[in-house]
Amino acid sequence: MSGFHLERSGAGVRLSLPDAVVTVLSSADHTGGAYELMLVEAPRGEPPPMHAESWAKTYHLLHGRIRVRAGDVSRDLAPGDSCTFAAGTVNTFSVLTADAVFLLVSAGTAMGGFFADLDGVLREQHSPAELPALLAPLADRHNIRFSEAGGSS
């Protein structure tokens, strides 16, 4: 880490996930492992499954509207709103508009690693039926726990 990192608009590592495109703006390499900053561009669609990470994260909505769910609590976010999930909180989000764009700040280094590994698996062109079996080891490796509860609405 050189002590200073500038990420120009349109640059950054772009990762394609099932529910969004994530651009890494500041990786753990740039922050000494303290946190990661990502830009999330998500279309309306099926929300990510309920899950819990072993690190805290914050969403700051820039465009569109999303509904965040933490356990049994749901809240709608509009541009300019932020929410933070404590480590271990079961959560998900759903896009309420045609699309949404938000900043994601996650403590530590695991979220970016999980997203990069998931992007790599998806690039291998597996069938949808194969993905759950491939996702489980990735989640275990990055200390993400998926909940039996359904996604948000």
PyMOL commands that set and color helices and strands:
alter all, ss='L'
color gray80, all
select helices_A, chain A and resi 28-31+110-123+131-141
alter helices_A, ss='H'
color red, helices_A
select strands_A, chain A and resi 13-16+21-26+35-43+51-53+57-63+66-70+73-77+82-85+91-95+99-107+144-146
alter strands_A, ss='S'
color yellow, strands_A
deselect
rebuild
show_as cartoon
